[in-house]
Every structure is written in structure tokens, then in C-alpha cells.
Amino acid sequence: MRTDNDTWDITTSVGATALFVAAARALEARRDDPVAVDPYAGLFCRAAGPQWSDMLDGKGADQRLKSEFGDVFQRYQGARTRFFDDYLRSAVAAGVRQIVIVAAGLDSRAYRLAWPETTVVFEVDRPMVLEFKREVLAGHGDVPTAERREVAADLREDWPKALRDKDFDSAQPSAWLAEGLLMYLPGAARDQLYTGIDALSAVGSHVALEDMHALDSGTVEAKRAEERENPEQASHFFSLIYNEEHRDAARWFGGHGWDVQPILAADYFRQLGQVVPQPDTDGGQMLRSGSLVTAAKRRL
């Protein structure tokens, strides 16, 4: 379970969830009809050790990505990747040249997207996570396609100062991305994140977030009990999330001068020609609890 001052590297606690998602993206990329392709996802998993390599190869104790839920989860990770890739392409097409990825984890967009000249990608995360990604990709001979600046900071601390210390210019428009993050933050930290983004964003800035409503508490407790009984699982999602009711991201930004466009994750999934599972399945609950939110700042 989470504690107020918990810490992690890429293979423990919240860090391991980035590897689990990377494994899903890697498996999605192998399909004949992938929704999105991240060519670096598999590299991260294989660099993290045999437990993660086994997951890609269908071996080992943790077989969740081979289950019915795992199939939906892979497809959703592809859909989510595509949604936010398209968002960032639209932002730079509108002239934005500062990209901020909060809790960047194993996000590889600084390496795999075609960025316009002078684009700077700021990646905010814990230092050990950023170091792991940098070393894996450098060891593979890969270089960023934009200027990449690491911002070693915990989102529970003064991350805006850390960002400014890396020469982020709040007088210029920026594009923010918070993917797969909000469920790991308590309500107060979410509001603090929104406030920080808003304060650092000039008119003409953009933001995109994945939001998730609180899940049924009984279901979450049952899942947490399952995770306690299966310590060999690589990632313990339900034990790491803050399953709290909160003011949703679309409403917060809509009330602070941003034009907001939310879409339910299930609806976007259907737009891509994917079948949404029934509500009583794990995959159906996951898709129906989430939304993908984009917004543009119209006024201070």
C-alpha cells in the first residue's frame, strides 16, 4: 500500500506500473493491426530483468497480459498512446514548442515522434526512473528527436521550481501531458498538479490528461486482497492507486479559463473500431471508468 513519503525506482511500487504498461504497448505493437506502435517499449522491459522479459514471451508466473483482461488492456494502451500522440502533434502544429510530460515514466515520445526544430521536451519524474530510460536508450544507440531535458522531481514536492530551473518559459505556450498518472495521486496532490499547470501556462497552452473516476470500493478491496496473495505479480495496481472521489479534470480546467474537450475512454475505443467489453468484466469496468481530456487555455 502507498504511504505519504514512499519512494521507488523503475522496478518497484509505482515505477513497476510503467513497466507493466510498457509490456502491454510492446505486445500491442506485435499485432497485425496495432492501434499504435512504440518501438522502445520492449527494450525497457528486457532491460529491467527476466521477470519482464518473461512477460513479453508469455512465460513466468505473471500471466495477466495473456488473460481476457490483458487483451483489452493491450488494446487500450495502444488507443491511449494514439490519442496522446495525436494531441501532441496538434499542439506543435499550432506552434507550441515546449512540451512537458509529467510523471514521464517510460514515455518515449521525445525519441519516437517527429518534432519541429527548436522543440524542447521536459520530462518530469523521479531521478532513478529518468536515469533508467536514458541509459537503456543510449545503450541501444538511440537519441532524442527533440531537445530533451530531464526534470528530476517528485510531484508531491516543488516540481514547478524544478521545471523553471531547467529554463521552462512560462511566458510561452506549452503543451502538458499527464498519462496514466492521476489515479496514483491523492486528491490534494491532483489539485496541486492542476494549479501548477495552470499557473505555468501562457494563453495558447494545451493540456491532456487521462482521468479515472473512483472504482467500486468493494471491488478494489477484493483486488487488493488478490494482489496480497500473489506477490509474484510484477505490478500491484489496485494496491497503489488512491481510489478517491475527486473533482474531475475536465471540470477543474473548464472552471479555470480552459476550453475543454473530454471523451470517455470507452467511446474513443469504439471510434477506433474496438469492442468494449461488458460492464461486469474487468476490462469493461476499466474503460467505463476513464476519460481522455484535452484542453486549450483561452484566458488568464
C-alpha positions in Angstrom: 0.0 0.0 0.0 1.0 3.6 -0.5 2.5 5.8 2.1 2.8 9.6 2.1 6.6 9.6 1.5 7.0 6.4 -0.4 9.8 6.1 -3.0 10.5 3.8 -5.9 12.8 3.0 -8.8 11.6 1.5 -12.2 11.1 -2.0 -10.8 9.3 -1.2 -7.6 6.0 0.3 -6.5 4.6 2.9 -8.9 7.7 2.5 -11.0 6.8 -1.0 -11.9 3.4 0.1 -13.3 5.3 1.9 -16.0 7.0 -1.4 -17.0 3.6 -3.2 -16.9 2.2 -0.6 -19.3 5.3 -0.8 -21.5 4.8 -4.6 -21.7 1.3 -4.0 -22.9 2.5 -1.5 -25.5 5.1 -3.9 -26.7 2.6 -6.7 -27.1 0.2 -4.4 -28.9 2.9 -3.5 -31.4 3.2 -7.2 -32.3 -0.3 -7.4 -33.6 -1.2 -7.5 -37.3 -3.3 -4.4 -36.8 -1.7 -2.4 -33.9 -3.5 0.8 -32.9 -0.2 2.4 -32.1 3.4 1.2 -32.2 6.0 2.1 -29.5 9.3 0.6 -30.8 11.0 1.2 -27.5 8.6 -0.5 -25.1 10.1 -3.9 -25.4 13.6 -2.6 -24.9 12.6 -1.2 -21.5 11.1 -4.5 -20.4 14.0 -6.6 -21.4 16.5 -4.2 -19.7 14.5 -4.5 -16.5 15.2 -8.2 -16.0 13.9 -11.7 -16.6 10.5 -11.2 -14.9 9.7 -8.5 -17.5 11.2 -10.4 -20.4 9.2 -13.4 -19.5 6.0 -11.3 -19.5 6.7 -10.4 -23.2 7.5 -14.0 -24.0 4.4 -15.5 -22.3 6.4 -17.2 -19.6 6.7 -16.7 -15.9 4.2 -16.5 -13.1 2.5 -13.2 -14.1 0.2 -14.0 -16.9 -2.2 -11.1 -16.6 -1.4 -9.8 -20.1 -2.4 -13.1 -21.6 -5.8 -13.1 -20.0 -9.1 -11.7 -21.4 -8.4 -8.6 -19.4 -4.9 -8.4 -20.7 -6.1 -8.4 -24.3 -8.3 -5.4 -23.6 -5.6 -3.7 -21.6 -3.1 -4.1 -24.5 -5.6 -2.6 -27.0 -6.4 0.2 -24.6 -2.7 1.1 -24.1 -2.5 1.3 -27.9 -5.5 3.5 -28.1 -4.3 5.8 -25.2 -0.9 6.1 -26.9 -2.5 7.1 -30.2 -4.8 9.6 -28.6 -2.0 11.5 -26.8 0.3 11.2 -29.8 -2.3 12.9 -31.9 -2.8 15.5 -29.2 0.9 16.4 -29.2 1.0 16.6 -33.0 -1.9 19.0 -32.9 -0.2 21.2 -30.3 3.0 21.6 -32.2 1.1 22.2 -35.4 -0.5 25.1 -33.5 3.0 26.5 -32.8 3.8 25.1 -29.3 7.5 24.3 -28.8 7.5 23.5 -25.1 6.3 20.0 -24.2 6.0 18.9 -20.5 5.4 15.3 -19.7 4.7 14.9 -16.0 5.5 11.6 -14.4 7.1 10.7 -17.7 8.0 7.2 -16.7 8.9 5.2 -19.8 7.3 7.6 -22.2 9.4 7.5 -25.4 7.8 10.4 -27.3 10.9 12.5 -27.1 12.6 9.8 -29.2 9.9 8.4 -31.5 7.8 11.4 -32.6 9.0 13.8 -35.3 9.3 17.1 -33.5 9.7 20.5 -35.2 13.0 22.2 -34.9 13.5 24.1 -31.6 11.0 21.9 -29.7 12.0 21.2 -26.1 10.6 18.2 -24.3 10.7 18.4 -20.5 10.3 15.1 -18.7 9.4 15.3 -15.0 9.9 12.2 -12.9 12.0 10.7 -10.1 15.7 10.6 -10.9 16.1 6.8 -10.9 13.3 6.4 -13.5 14.7 9.1 -15.8 18.2 7.6 -15.5 17.0 4.1 -16.4 15.3 5.3 -19.5 18.2 7.4 -20.6 20.7 4.6 -20.1 18.6 2.0 -21.9 18.1 4.1 -25.0 21.6 5.4 -25.1 22.9 1.8 -24.8 20.7 1.0 -27.8 22.2 3.9 -29.8 19.0 6.0 -29.8 19.0 9.8 -29.5 16.0 12.1 -28.9 14.4 13.7 -31.9 13.9 17.0 -29.9 15.9 18.6 -27.1 15.1 16.5 -24.1 15.5 18.0 -20.6 15.2 15.8 -17.5 13.5 17.4 -14.6 14.2 15.2 -11.6 11.4 15.9 -9.2 8.6 14.3 -7.2 5.1 15.7 -8.0 4.5 15.8 -4.2 7.3 18.4 -4.0 8.1 21.7 -5.6 8.2 20.4 -9.2 7.3 23.9 -10.7 10.6 25.3 -9.4 12.5 22.3 -10.7 10.9 22.9 -14.1 11.8 26.6 -14.2 15.3 25.7 -13.1 15.5 23.8 -16.5 14.7 27.0 -18.3 11.0 26.4 -18.9 9.5 29.7 -20.0 6.0 30.3 -18.6 5.6 33.3 -20.9 5.5 31.0 -23.9 2.7 28.5 -24.7 3.3 24.9 -23.6 1.7 21.5 -24.1 1.3 19.3 -21.0 0.7 15.6 -20.8 -0.4 13.6 -17.7 -0.9 10.0 -19.0 -1.6 7.1 -16.6 -0.9 9.4 -13.6 -3.9 10.8 -11.8 -5.1 7.6 -10.2 -1.7 7.4 -8.3 -2.2 10.8 -6.7 -4.3 11.7 -3.7 -7.0 14.4 -4.2 -4.9 17.2 -2.8 -2.0 16.3 -5.0 -4.2 16.3 -8.1 -5.4 19.8 -7.3 -1.9 20.9 -6.7 -0.9 19.5 -10.1 -3.7 21.2 -11.9 -2.9 24.5 -10.1 0.8 24.2 -11.0 0.0 23.5 -14.7 -2.4 26.4 -14.9 0.0 28.9 -13.2 2.8 27.9 -15.6 0.7 28.0 -18.7 0.5 31.1 -21.0 -2.6 31.7 -23.1 -2.5 29.3 -26.1 -1.2 26.4 -24.0 -2.6 22.9 -24.1 -3.1 20.1 -21.6 -4.1 16.5 -22.0 -4.9 14.1 -19.1 -6.2 10.7 -18.5 -8.8 10.9 -15.7 -10.4 8.0 -13.9 -13.4 8.0 -11.6 -13.3 6.1 -8.3 -14.0 2.4 -8.7 -16.4 0.4 -6.6 -14.7 0.2 -3.2 -15.7 -3.4 -2.6 -14.2 -4.4 -6.0 -11.0 -2.5 -5.2 -10.6 -4.2 -1.8 -11.1 -7.6 -3.3 -8.5 -6.9 -5.9 -6.1 -5.7 -3.3 -6.6 -8.9 -1.4 -5.8 -10.9 -4.6 -2.6 -8.9 -5.0 -1.5 -9.6 -1.5 -2.0 -13.3 -2.2 0.1 -13.1 -5.4 3.3 -11.3 -4.5 4.9 -12.7 -7.7 2.9 -10.3 -9.8 5.1 -7.7 -11.3 2.7 -4.7 -10.6 0.1 -4.3 -7.9 -2.1 -1.7 -9.5 -5.0 -1.8 -7.0 -2.7 -1.5 -4.0 -1.0 1.6 -5.5 -3.9 3.7 -6.6 -5.8 6.3 -4.5 -9.3 5.2 -5.1 -10.8 8.6 -4.0 -13.7 10.6 -5.3 -12.5 13.9 -6.7 -13.4 16.8 -8.9 -12.8 15.6 -12.4 -10.1 17.2 -14.5 -12.4 18.5 -17.2 -14.5 20.4 -14.7 -11.4 21.8 -12.9 -9.8 23.1 -16.1 -13.1 24.2 -17.6 -13.6 26.4 -14.5 -10.2 28.0 -14.8 -10.2 29.5 -18.3 -9.6 26.5 -20.5 -11.7 25.2 -23.4 -12.2 21.5 -22.5 -12.9 18.5 -24.7 -13.3 15.3 -22.8 -14.2 11.9 -24.3 -15.0 8.7 -22.4 -12.3 6.1 -22.9 -14.9 3.6 -24.0 -16.2 6.0 -26.7 -12.7 6.6 -28.1 -12.1 2.8 -28.0 -15.2 2.4 -30.2 -14.1 5.2 -32.5 -11.0 3.1 -33.3 -13.2 0.1 -34.2 -12.6 -1.8 -30.9 -15.2 -3.7 -29.0 -15.9 -2.5 -25.5 -16.4 -5.5 -23.1 -19.5 -5.8 -20.9 -19.6 -3.6 -17.8 -19.4 -6.6 -15.4 -15.9 -7.6 -16.7 -12.6 -6.1 -15.6 -11.9 -4.7 -19.0 -15.3 -3.2 -19.3 -15.0 -1.5 -15.9 -11.6 -0.1 -16.8 -12.8 1.5 -20.0 -16.1 2.9 -18.5 -14.3 4.5 -15.5 -11.9 6.5 -17.5 -11.9 9.6 -19.8 -9.4 11.3 -22.0 -9.3 15.1 -21.6 -7.7 17.8 -23.8 -8.0 21.5 -23.2 -6.6 24.8 -24.5 -6.1 27.9 -22.4 -8.2 30.8 -23.6 -7.6 33.3 -20.9 -5.5 34.0 -17.7 
